[in-house]
Amino acid sequence: MIGVQSAKNKERDFTHGKPIHFIIGGLLGTLLFLLAIWLLVKYLIATS
């Protein structure tokens, strides 16, 4: 989940952003990814 951007923009993001925002965003992204995988596996098992 790392975006490609200029060093200037990356520095701006990490100097003005609060660490808690990055932590919450990372946790939410991970939970959504795991939920999507879990639902896909349940669907594949149910249809087999």
Kinemage of the C-alpha trace (Angstrom):
@kinemage 1
@onewidth
@group {chain A} dominant
@subgroup {mainchain}
@vectorlist {calphas} color= white
{ca met a 1} P 0.000 0.000 0.000
{ca ile a 2} L 2.890 2.317 -0.706
{ca gly a 3} L 2.191 4.956 -3.316
{ca val a 4} L 4.727 6.259 -5.803
{ca gln a 5} L 5.247 9.967 -5.350
{ca ser a 6} L 7.938 12.588 -5.300
{ca ala a 7} L 10.237 12.916 -2.295
{ca lys a 8} L 8.825 16.399 -1.680
{ca asn a 9} L 5.262 15.106 -1.397
{ca lys a 10} L 6.329 12.174 0.768
{ca glu a 11} L 8.181 14.520 3.122
{ca arg a 12} L 5.131 16.792 3.296
{ca asp a 13} L 2.849 13.855 4.128
{ca phe a 14} L 5.061 12.561 6.916
{ca thr a 15} L 5.861 15.937 8.485
{ca his a 16} L 2.284 17.257 8.565
{ca gly a 17} L 0.428 14.015 9.213
{ca lys a 18} L -0.165 12.602 12.671
{ca pro a 19} L 1.124 9.074 13.324
{ca ile a 20} L -2.268 7.940 14.612
{ca his a 21} L -3.810 8.674 11.201
{ca phe a 22} L -1.289 6.384 9.495
{ca ile a 23} L -1.818 3.669 12.112
{ca ile a 24} L -5.610 3.795 11.844
{ca gly a 25} L -5.442 3.849 8.048
{ca gly a 26} L -3.117 0.861 8.022
{ca leu a 27} L -5.284 -1.121 10.412
{ca leu a 28} L -8.469 -0.351 8.488
{ca gly a 29} L -6.837 -1.247 5.190
{ca thr a 30} L -5.578 -4.530 6.620
{ca leu a 31} L -8.967 -5.394 8.104
{ca leu a 32} L -10.744 -4.676 4.813
{ca phe a 33} L -8.225 -6.810 2.932
{ca leu a 34} L -8.638 -9.724 5.352
{ca leu a 35} L -12.428 -9.420 5.214
{ca ala a 36} L -12.359 -9.526 1.410
{ca ile a 37} L -10.146 -12.646 1.417
{ca trp a 38} L -12.329 -14.335 4.035
{ca leu a 39} L -15.507 -13.622 2.052
{ca leu a 40} L -13.898 -14.873 -1.152
{ca val a 41} L -12.850 -18.134 0.515
{ca lys a 42} L -16.334 -18.629 2.009
{ca tyr a 43} L -17.883 -18.062 -1.414
{ca leu a 44} L -15.500 -20.467 -3.129
{ca ile a 45} L -16.109 -23.159 -0.529
{ca ala a 46} L -19.876 -22.712 -0.751
{ca thr a 47} L -19.878 -23.026 -4.548
{ca ser a 48} L -17.623 -26.062 -4.732
